[in-house]
Amino acid sequence: MDLDSGRASLMAVTARRMNQRAILDARKVPTITIDYEDIVQDPAKAARAIHEQLPNASRWIPNDDARQPTVEASPSELAVDRAAAELKAGAEYIRQRAHASPVATKVLAADDDRRAAIVYLVKDEEDIIFTNLAWHFAQGFRQFIIVNNASHDNTFSEIEKFRRLVEPLNGKVLILNDHEIGYYQGRKTTAAASLAASYFGAEWVFALDADEFLQFNNGVNETLFRIEKDMERQLGLRRTDPLYFASIKMSYFNYSCTMEDDASESSPIRRMTYRMPKAIGTKVAARWSQEFRFAQGNHNIHTDSGQVVPAIDVTRFGVTMRHFPQRSEDHFVRKVRNGGIAYANAPELSPGTGSHWRNWYKILEEKGESALRELFRANHVRDRRELKHDPMPRLAIASSGITIVPDQESALNLKFDRAPEVAIGGKAFEPTLISLKADPAPEPVALRLGTSDVPTFFQVFVRKDYEFKLDVRPRYILDLGANIGLAAAYFAGIYPEARTICVEPNPENFRLLSQNIAPYELVTAVHAAVWPRSTTLQLVEEDKAGKSLGFWGSQTRPAESKSGNVVAGISIPELMERYNLPTIDVLKVDIEGAELELFSTDSSAWIPSCQCIVVETHDRFRPGSHAAVMDTMKQHAFTFERSGENLVFRRKPT
């Protein structure tokens, strides 16, 4: 392979003490082998070896104009007095070191893109690693070292794709293929950080996982310069003084899976748009000294003598981190399996290190994968009302550069408006309203990004859950639990001659329902909830077991009074009489668990009038609802089949 054309930047690293040799990817590329401990003990020697044996991997083309756009960071969640105390402790430590070790250090210009580097230790991260690398390139980072720890998926290919993209843009990527299974994160990250300082000449080193996304209000170099200027004031030192080193910490916010996430979205940062409202921890970075060592987890740094280096909180400088730890049920199972095996093969670590991974892996080994999946659903799928809606800005990726799209309106390349404040399930936020045209609906429908509207759109117009064969074209359709009118719009496209009555209890859903069906003269919206009899109903946020309903819809119960969050309850016979429906050719029922009461009480008063009944049951909200529907329908002459999440009952020919 020609070095000039290939611009090779691949190096294999082995852990000599583990007697494990690195096995390179099948690509034939120039390779050298170095031990982790050799890097830590003499990083300058390791850097010289790479420079000498892989000359093209060390090429650097300055570009003073390569500044990237920035986005707003979340406000600090830390107490001022605590931050001040930590700043004072960090300043005192640095002052003592600086005066005790009068050795000159090379300092780069404040705007030099070589000042900062990111190092990673990754395994099986094909769904997120390219996006992570591209995000940090857009933030202003230009130097990356990735330790690829025996990935079995396409992680290596995703990293290579990024390397090929950014090298013409002055990006430098060094890939270390590591086939030592043991999870010695601290040792390997320290080696990569030491190499970043010696090989790239980086002053600041950030250690990240593939699921961690740093965010800077003012770009990397500008922010680091502000941090240093503040520390100069605290220390009485200049950044050009001897051995001016520091440790900083960034607060991170965990993103969570929710029941309403769009399962069709493959990108976790597009799918997961809700995070914990408060930071739950910190990660550290350093103005690197070769005596520094990253601890397991990258939560702190200590010296080679064991002294913990105080870290100065930099949230007030607009630096935060987004974290996507458990990205799906399958990802959780895979991560537990990998983590458990990695810790089992790391005998030098104390048994308490990684205890949660060890405990989860024990569940996997003793009770099987199903138990682990149940644990994930119980503990790692959260109610959106407990979270903060804070979607990641999108990236614009091209051969000419990678930039952050400052506005979410580019998400689907559609027509956008700002939606009014929406309150579903009692929590208010401001979603983005998009207008989307999809066959067979004759007119565009409006959706609220960040709610269940998007997955519902997928069910109706992409998966086509309401595409089933009918013996005759329907004349009368009754849509119970019409939500925002997506099924009604679908039916209007297929059966434009049908009279459709849409019943929806939630006021905000009803507002958008009215907008979406406005173009259709034969479709009517009714602000009410269906019930076995006419009454006053209460809209509730939890089922009887106290389980949150999220944003899928509102559940109804008989109201104790006519005040508060109430809505009119209306029976199917009353709807038929009020809207002159002699028969119901299609009855669509998606009423968040109220099918339990609807099919259990006086159903013989309306089932004989129906030709086709389509029901989505909600045992997760109301246990027994599915059985109530099936037991009742067995008493009538209907065939049965499934369509997506729906139960479809068609009247048998007479």
C-alpha positions in Angstrom: 0.0 0.0 0.0 1.4 3.4 -1.0 1.8 5.6 2.1 1.3 8.8 0.2 -2.0 7.6 -1.3 -3.2 5.6 1.6 -2.3 8.1 4.3 -2.1 5.2 6.8 -2.9 6.0 10.4 -3.4 2.6 11.8 -1.3 1.2 14.6 -1.7 -2.0 16.7 -1.1 -1.9 20.4 -0.6 -4.9 22.6 -0.7 -5.4 26.4 2.6 -7.2 27.1 1.7 -8.1 30.6 -1.4 -9.9 29.5 0.6 -11.8 26.8 -2.0 -10.8 24.3 -1.0 -9.9 20.7 -3.0 -7.5 18.6 -4.6 -9.0 15.5 -4.9 -6.4 12.8 -7.8 -5.9 10.5 -7.5 -7.9 7.3 -6.4 -4.7 5.5 -2.7 -4.7 4.7 -1.4 -1.5 6.2 1.9 -0.3 7.7 2.0 -1.5 11.3 4.1 -1.2 14.4 3.6 -2.9 17.7 4.0 -1.0 21.0 3.2 -2.0 24.6 0.8 0.0 26.7 3.3 0.3 29.5 6.0 1.5 27.1 3.7 4.3 26.0 3.0 5.4 29.6 6.7 5.2 30.6 8.2 6.8 27.6 5.5 8.4 25.4 8.1 10.5 23.5 9.8 7.3 22.3 6.5 5.8 21.2 5.7 9.0 19.3 9.1 9.0 17.6 8.5 5.3 16.5 5.3 6.2 14.9 6.8 9.3 13.2 9.7 7.3 11.8 7.8 4.2 10.7 4.5 5.7 9.7 5.5 9.1 8.4 2.2 10.0 6.7 0.3 9.3 9.9 2.0 12.3 11.4 1.2 14.8 8.7 -0.4 18.1 9.9 -1.6 20.9 7.6 -2.5 24.0 9.6 -5.8 25.7 8.8 -6.4 28.9 10.7 -9.9 29.3 9.2 -11.2 25.9 10.4 -13.6 27.3 13.1 -16.8 25.5 13.8 -20.2 26.7 14.8 -21.3 26.3 18.4 -24.5 25.5 20.3 -25.9 26.5 23.7 -25.0 24.3 26.7 -27.3 23.5 29.6 -27.0 25.7 32.7 -24.9 24.6 35.6 -26.6 22.4 38.2 -23.8 22.7 40.7 -23.8 24.8 43.9 -21.7 27.9 43.7 -20.0 27.4 47.0 -19.0 23.8 46.1 -17.6 24.9 42.8 -15.6 27.7 44.5 -14.2 25.2 47.1 -13.0 22.8 44.3 -11.5 25.7 42.3 -9.5 26.8 45.4 -8.3 23.2 46.0 -7.3 22.8 42.4 -5.5 26.1 42.3 -3.5 25.3 45.4 -2.4 21.9 44.0 -1.3 23.4 40.7 0.5 26.3 42.4 2.5 23.8 44.5 3.5 21.7 41.5 4.4 24.6 39.4 6.8 26.1 41.9 8.3 22.8 42.9 9.2 21.7 39.3 10.8 24.5 37.4 11.0 22.7 34.1 10.0 24.6 30.9 7.1 23.3 28.8 6.2 24.0 25.2 3.0 26.0 24.9 1.0 26.3 21.6 -0.8 29.4 20.5 -4.3 29.8 22.1 -6.0 29.3 18.7 -3.9 26.4 17.5 -6.1 23.4 16.6 -3.4 21.0 17.9 -4.0 22.1 21.5 -6.7 19.5 22.2 -7.2 15.8 21.5 -9.8 13.2 22.3 -9.0 9.6 23.2 -11.5 6.8 23.2 -11.7 3.2 24.3 -14.6 1.6 22.4 -16.2 -1.8 21.8 -19.1 -2.6 19.5 -20.3 0.9 19.0 -21.3 0.9 15.3 -24.6 2.7 15.9 -23.0 5.8 17.5 -19.2 6.1 17.0 -19.2 7.9 13.6 -21.8 10.4 14.9 -19.7 11.0 18.0 -16.5 11.6 16.1 -18.2 13.8 13.6 -19.9 15.8 16.4 -16.6 16.5 18.1 -15.0 17.5 14.8 -17.8 20.0 14.4 -17.1 21.2 17.9 -13.5 22.1 16.9 -11.5 19.0 17.8 -9.0 17.9 15.1 -7.0 15.1 16.8 -8.4 11.7 17.7 -6.9 8.5 19.1 -9.4 5.5 19.2 -8.5 2.3 21.0 -10.8 -0.3 19.3 -11.2 -3.0 21.9 -11.9 -6.2 19.9 -15.2 -5.0 18.4 -17.2 -7.7 16.6 -19.5 -5.3 14.7 -18.7 -2.6 12.2 -17.1 -0.2 14.6 -13.8 -0.3 12.8 -15.4 0.5 9.5 -17.3 3.4 11.0 -14.0 4.8 12.4 -12.3 4.3 9.1 -15.2 6.1 7.3 -14.6 9.1 9.6 -10.8 9.0 9.1 -11.2 9.1 5.4 -13.7 12.0 5.6 -11.6 14.3 7.9 -8.0 13.7 6.9 -8.4 16.0 3.9 -10.0 18.5 6.3 -6.8 18.6 8.5 -8.2 16.0 10.9 -5.8 13.4 12.4 -7.1 10.0 13.4 -4.9 7.3 15.0 -6.6 3.9 15.4 -5.2 1.4 17.9 -6.6 -2.1 17.4 -6.6 -3.7 20.9 -7.5 -7.4 21.2 -6.8 -7.7 25.0 -10.2 -8.5 26.4 -9.8 -7.3 30.0 -11.5 -4.0 30.8 -8.4 -2.1 31.9 -9.9 1.2 30.9 -7.7 3.4 33.1 -4.5 1.9 31.8 -5.4 2.0 28.2 -6.9 5.5 28.3 -3.8 6.8 30.1 -1.6 5.3 27.4 -3.7 6.9 24.7 -3.6 10.2 26.5 0.1 10.1 26.9 0.5 9.3 23.2 -1.8 12.2 22.3 0.4 14.6 24.2 3.7 13.2 22.7 2.5 12.2 19.2 0.1 15.0 18.4 1.7 17.6 20.8 -1.7 18.1 22.4 -1.8 20.1 25.6 -5.4 19.2 26.6 -6.6 15.6 26.5 -10.3 14.6 26.8 -11.1 10.9 27.5 -14.5 9.9 26.2 -16.7 6.9 25.6 -18.5 6.5 22.3 -21.8 7.5 24.0 -20.5 10.8 25.5 -20.9 14.0 23.6 -19.1 17.2 24.8 -20.8 20.5 24.1 -19.0 23.9 24.2 -20.8 27.2 24.1 -17.8 29.0 22.5 -15.8 26.3 20.7 -13.0 24.2 22.0 -10.0 26.5 21.8 -11.9 29.7 22.9 -13.3 27.8 25.9 -9.9 26.4 26.9 -8.4 29.8 26.6 -11.0 31.3 28.9 -10.5 28.5 31.4 -6.8 29.1 31.4 -7.2 32.9 31.8 -9.4 32.4 34.8 -6.9 30.0 36.3 -4.1 32.5 35.7 -6.0 34.9 37.9 -6.5 32.2 40.6 -2.9 31.0 40.5 -0.9 34.1 39.8 0.6 32.1 36.9 0.6 32.5 33.2 -0.3 29.6 30.8 3.3 29.9 29.5 4.8 29.3 33.0 6.6 26.0 33.7 4.5 22.9 34.3 1.2 24.6 34.2 -1.1 21.6 34.3 -4.7 21.2 35.4 -7.6 18.9 35.6 -11.2 20.0 34.8 -14.5 18.3 35.1 -17.6 18.4 33.0 -21.2 17.6 34.2 -23.0 15.0 32.2 -26.7 14.5 31.6 -28.0 11.0 30.9 -30.5 10.5 28.1 -33.1 7.8 28.6 -35.2 5.5 26.5 -38.9 6.1 26.7 -42.0 4.1 25.8 -42.7 6.6 23.0 -39.4 6.4 21.2 -39.6 5.8 17.5 -38.3 2.3 17.1 -37.9 2.8 13.3 -35.2 5.4 14.0 -31.8 3.7 13.8 -29.8 6.6 15.2 -29.9 6.6 19.0 -29.3 10.4 19.3 -32.2 11.0 17.0 -34.4 8.4 18.7 -33.5 9.5 22.3 -34.5 13.1 22.8 -35.3 13.2 26.5 -32.8 13.4 29.3 -32.6 13.6 33.1 -33.3 17.1 34.2 -30.2 17.3 36.4 -26.6 16.2 35.9 -25.8 12.9 37.6 -22.0 13.0 37.6 -18.9 14.4 36.0 -16.1 13.3 33.7 -12.6 14.8 33.7 -10.1 16.1 31.2 -6.6 17.5 31.8 -4.0 19.9 30.6 -1.8 16.8 30.4 1.2 15.9 32.5 3.0 12.6 31.8 2.7 11.8 35.5 -1.1 11.9 35.2 -3.2 8.7 35.2 -6.9 8.3 34.3 -8.9 6.3 36.8 -11.3 3.6 35.7 -14.4 5.3 34.3 -12.6 8.6 33.5 -14.2 10.2 36.6 -11.0 11.4 38.1 -7.3 11.7 37.5 -4.5 10.8 39.9 -0.7 11.1 39.7 1.6 8.1 39.3 2.2 8.3 43.1 -1.6 7.9 43.7 -2.5 11.5 44.6 -5.9 12.5 43.2 -5.7 15.6 41.1 -8.4 18.1 42.1 -10.6 18.9 39.1 -12.0 22.4 38.6 -15.7 22.5 37.4 -16.1 24.2 34.1 -19.8 24.2 33.7 -19.8 28.0 34.2 -17.6 28.2 31.0 -20.4 26.6 29.0 -19.0 23.0 28.9 -21.4 20.1 29.4 -21.8 16.6 28.2 -24.7 14.5 26.8 -24.6 10.8 27.7 -26.5 8.0 25.9 -25.7 5.0 28.1 -28.5 2.4 27.5 -29.8 3.0 23.9 -32.2 0.1 23.5 -33.1 -3.3 24.9 -30.8 -5.1 22.5 -28.0 -2.6 23.1 -28.4 -3.1 26.9 -28.1 -6.9 26.6 -25.1 -6.7 24.3 -23.4 -4.1 26.6 -23.9 -6.2 29.7 -22.5 -9.3 28.0 -19.4 -7.4 26.7 -18.9 -5.7 30.1 -19.3 -8.8 32.1 -16.8 -10.7 30.0 -14.4 -7.8 30.0 -14.5 -7.5 33.8 -14.2 -11.3 34.2 -11.0 -11.1 32.2 -9.5 -8.3 34.3 -8.2 -10.0 37.5 -6.0 -7.0 38.4 -9.1 -4.9 39.1 -10.8 -5.1 42.5 -14.0 -7.1 42.7 -15.9 -3.9 43.5 -14.9 -2.2 40.3 -17.8 -2.2 37.8 -20.1 -3.8 40.3 -23.3 -3.0 38.4 -21.9 -4.6 35.2 -20.9 -7.7 37.2 -24.3 -7.9 38.9 -26.2 -7.5 35.6 -23.9 -10.1 33.9 -24.7 -12.5 36.8 -28.4 -12.1 36.1 -27.7 -12.8 32.4 -25.7 -15.9 33.2 -28.1 -17.3 35.9 -31.6 -16.2 34.7 -31.1 -15.7 31.0 -31.6 -12.9 28.5 -35.3 -12.6 29.2 -34.6 -11.6 32.8 -32.2 -8.9 31.6 -34.7 -7.5 29.1 -37.3 -7.4 31.9 -34.8 -5.5 34.1 -34.2 -3.0 31.2 -37.9 -2.3 30.7 -38.4 -1.9 34.4 -35.4 0.3 35.2 -34.2 2.0 32.0 -37.4 3.0 30.1 -38.6 6.2 31.7 -41.7 8.3 31.7 -41.1 11.4 29.6 -42.9 13.5 32.2 -39.9 12.9 34.5 -37.5 14.0 31.8 -36.5 17.2 29.9 -37.0 17.4 26.2 -33.5 18.3 24.8 -32.8 16.8 21.4 -29.3 16.9 20.0 -28.7 19.4 17.2 -28.2 17.7 13.8 -25.0 17.6 11.9 -24.5 18.6 8.3 -21.8 16.2 6.9 -20.1 16.8 3.5 -16.7 16.3 2.0 -16.2 20.1 2.5 -16.7 19.9 6.3 -18.9 18.9 9.2 -21.0 21.6 10.8 -23.7 21.7 13.5 -27.2 22.6 12.3 -28.2 25.4 14.7 -31.9 24.8 14.3 -33.9 21.5 14.6 -36.0 22.7 11.6 -33.6 20.9 9.2 -34.5 17.6 10.8 -36.8 16.2 8.1 -36.4 18.8 5.4 -40.1 19.7 5.8 -42.3 22.8 6.2 -42.0 24.0 9.8 -44.0 26.2 12.2 -43.7 26.7 15.9 -46.3 24.9 17.8 -48.1 26.5 20.7 -47.3 25.2 24.2 -48.6 21.7 24.5 -49.7 20.1 27.8 -50.1 16.3 27.5 -50.3 14.3 30.7 -50.0 17.5 32.7 -46.5 18.5 31.5 -45.8 21.5 29.3 -43.1 21.9 26.7 -42.8 23.5 23.2 -42.4 20.9 20.5 -41.6 21.7 16.9 -44.6 21.3 14.6 -43.9 19.8 11.2 -46.2 19.4 8.1 -45.8 16.1 6.3 -47.4 14.7 3.2 -47.8 11.0 2.9 -50.0 8.8 0.7 -52.8 8.0 0.8 -53.8 11.1 2.7 -54.8 13.8 0.2 -53.5 16.7 2.4 -50.4 17.1 4.6 -50.8 16.2 8.3 -49.2 18.1 11.2 -47.0 16.3 13.7 -45.3 17.4 17.0 -41.7 16.3 17.1 -40.7 14.9 20.4 -44.1 13.3 21.1 -45.8 10.0 20.1 -47.0 11.7 16.9 -44.0 10.5 15.0 -44.2 6.8 15.9 -47.9 6.9 15.4 -47.3 8.3 11.9 -44.9 5.4 11.3 -47.6 2.9 12.3 -50.3 4.5 10.1 -48.5 5.6 7.0 -45.3 3.5 6.8 -46.2 0.2 8.5 -49.9 0.7 7.3 -51.6 -0.9 10.3 -55.0 0.1 8.9 -54.4 -1.5 5.5 -56.8 -4.4 5.6 -59.2 -5.9 3.1 -62.9 -5.1 3.5 -65.7 -6.9 1.7 -67.5 -3.6 0.9 -66.4 0.0 0.8 -67.3 1.6 4.1 -69.9 4.4 4.3 -69.6 5.1 8.0 -66.4 5.1 10.1 -66.3 5.7 13.9 -62.8 6.5 15.1 -62.6 6.2 18.9 -59.3 7.6 20.3 -58.6 9.6 17.2 -55.5 11.2 18.7 -54.4 13.9 16.2 -56.3 12.4 13.3 -53.7 10.4 11.5 -55.9 7.3 11.0 -58.8 9.6 10.0 -56.6 11.2 7.3 -55.5 7.8 6.1 -59.1 6.6 5.9 -60.1 9.9 4.1 -57.6 9.1 1.4 -58.8 5.5 0.9 -62.5 6.0 1.4 -63.2 9.7 0.5 -66.9 9.0 0.3 -67.1 7.7 3.9 -68.6 9.7 6.8 -66.1 9.6 9.7 -66.7 10.6 13.3 -63.5 11.2 15.3 -63.7 11.1 19.1 -60.7 12.4 21.2 -60.7 13.4 24.9 -57.3 15.1 25.2 -57.7 18.8 24.5 -54.2 19.3 22.9 -54.6 16.3 20.8 -58.1 17.5 19.8 -56.7 20.9 18.7 -54.3 19.2 16.3 -57.0 16.7 15.3 -59.3 19.5 14.2 -56.5 21.0 12.2 -55.6 17.8 10.4 -59.2 16.9 9.4 -60.1 20.4 8.4 -59.7 19.7 4.7 -62.2 16.8 4.8 -65.9 17.8 4.6 -67.1 14.4 5.7 -64.9 14.1 8.8 -66.1 15.4 12.1 -64.2 15.8 15.4 -65.9 15.3 18.7 -64.2 16.4 22.0 -65.3 13.6 24.2 -64.3 10.1 25.4 -66.2 6.9 24.7 -67.6 5.0 27.6 -70.3 2.3 28.1 -72.8 5.0 29.2 -73.0 8.8 29.1 -71.2 10.3 32.1 -68.4 12.7 33.2 -64.9 11.2 33.0 -61.6 12.3 34.5 -58.5 12.4 32.3 -55.7 10.7 34.3 -51.9 10.4 33.9 -51.5 7.0 35.5 -53.2 3.7 35.3 -54.7 2.0 38.4 -51.4 0.4 39.2 -49.7 3.8 39.3 -47.9 3.2 36.0 -47.2 6.3 33.9 -49.0 6.6 30.6 -46.4 8.8 29.0 -47.4 10.8 26.0 -49.3 8.2 24.0 -52.7 9.4 25.2 -55.0 10.1 28.1 -56.7 7.4 30.1 -60.2 7.9 31.5 -62.0 7.0 34.7 -65.4 8.0 36.1 -65.0 11.5 37.7 -65.7 12.1 41.3 -66.7 15.6 40.5 -67.3 17.8 37.5 -64.3 20.0 38.2 -60.7 19.6 37.3 -59.4 17.7 34.3 -62.7 16.2 33.1 -64.3 15.4 29.8 -67.7 14.2 28.6 -68.1 10.5 28.4 -70.4 9.3 25.6 -71.6 5.8 24.6 -71.5 4.3 21.1 -75.3 4.1 20.7 -75.5 7.8 21.6 -72.8 8.7 19.0 -74.7 6.7 16.4 -77.9 8.6 17.2 -76.3 12.0 17.4 -74.4 11.7 14.1 -77.0 9.7 12.2 -75.0 6.6 11.7 -77.4 3.8 10.7 -74.5 1.3 10.9 -70.7 1.3 11.6 -68.7 -0.2 8.7 -65.4 0.4 10.4 -65.0 0.9 14.2 -61.5 1.9 15.2 -60.8 1.6 19.0 -57.6 2.9 20.4 -58.6 4.3 23.8 -55.7 3.6 26.2 -57.2 0.8 28.2 -60.9 1.9 28.3 -61.6 -1.0 25.9 -61.8 -3.0 29.1 -65.0 -1.2 30.2 -66.3 -0.8 26.6 -66.3 -4.4 25.7 -67.3 -5.7 29.2 -70.4 -3.6 29.6 -73.5 -3.6 27.4 -71.4 -4.3 24.2 -74.4 -6.2 22.7 -76.0 -2.8 22.3 -73.6 -1.8 19.5 -71.5 -4.8 18.2 -74.4 -6.0 16.0 -74.2 -2.7 14.2 -70.6 -3.1 13.3 -69.1 -4.7 10.2 -65.4 -4.4 11.0 -63.9 -3.6 14.4 -60.2 -2.7 14.7 -58.9 -2.6 18.3 -55.5 -1.8 19.9 -55.5 -3.3 23.4 -53.5 -1.8 26.3 -52.7 -4.5 28.8 -49.6 -2.6 29.8 -52.0 0.1 31.2 -55.1 -1.9 32.0 -54.4 -5.6 32.6 -57.2 -7.7 31.3 -58.2 -5.4 28.5 -57.0 -7.8 25.8 -58.9 -10.7 27.3 -62.1 -8.6 27.6 -62.0 -7.8 23.9 -61.3 -11.4 22.8 -63.8 -13.0 25.2 -66.6 -10.6 24.0 -65.8 -10.9 20.3 -65.9 -14.7 20.5 -69.6 -14.4 21.3 -70.2 -12.8 17.9 -69.9 -14.0 14.3 -66.6 -12.3 13.4 -63.3 -13.5 11.9 -60.1 -12.5 13.5 -56.6 -11.5 12.4 -53.8 -9.1 13.4 -52.5 -6.0 11.6 -49.5 -4.4 13.3 -50.6 -3.8 16.9 -54.3 -4.0 16.0 -56.8 -6.8 16.4 -59.0 -6.9 13.3 -62.5 -8.5 13.6 -64.6 -8.8 10.4 -68.2 -9.9 10.4 -68.6 -13.4 8.8 -70.7 -13.5 5.7 -74.3 -14.7 6.3 
